[in-house]
Every structure is written in C-alpha cells, then in structure tokens.
Amino acid sequence: MEIFKNPNCRKVKGSHILLVSCAFCKHFIARYQKVGESNFVKMYNDRIIEGTIDFSKYHGALFCPGCGERIATRYVTKMDKKEAYRFVPSAFNKKKAGG
C-alpha cells in the first residue's frame, strides 16, 4: 500500500489525529488533523496529513482504493471558501490515533 504525503498540509494547533478508513472493506484512507469535538462530516484538504489517495491531484470525489466505493464528494465551503470533502454518511470509519 503506497502512502502519499499531502503537499497542501499545514500543522493545526490544538488538533488531534484521526485515522480514516473505508466502512466497506476497512482499507486505510487518510490521517487527518481534527480540531474540536464536533461531528466529523467533512475533511478540509489542508488538514489531511497523508493517505492512500494522492491529494495533490484534483478529485471530484474520493473513492476507496480497496473496493472502489465512493467515500466523499469535493466541494468549496461557503463561509471560508476552502476546499473540503463532504463524507457520504456511513461510508467511513474514524479512530483517534494513539500517542
């Protein structure tokens, strides 16, 4: 399994690391810096640390490299005009990284 570093990634102060995986085949998708304790419904592109998908390329939607299921759709947020991926409900699992 090849891991791609995200060139758009920036360190976020006060964040914790989440491991995101496919709900269908349990394939690892990304390491993500989550801020706050609110629900996890979207991933900002500049907070993705690394993943099995090359985030330096343009994606209209994210598909699992393992089984091909759609996990998220790309959009631009209204308030801060940032690129993000909105998750398909129940298409992903998240786990807090230890350490």
Summary of the structure (lengths in Angstrom):
residues: 99
radius of gyration: 12.5
end to end distance: 22.8
largest distance: 35.9
contacts: 258
relative contact order: 0.29
helix: 3%
strand: 45%
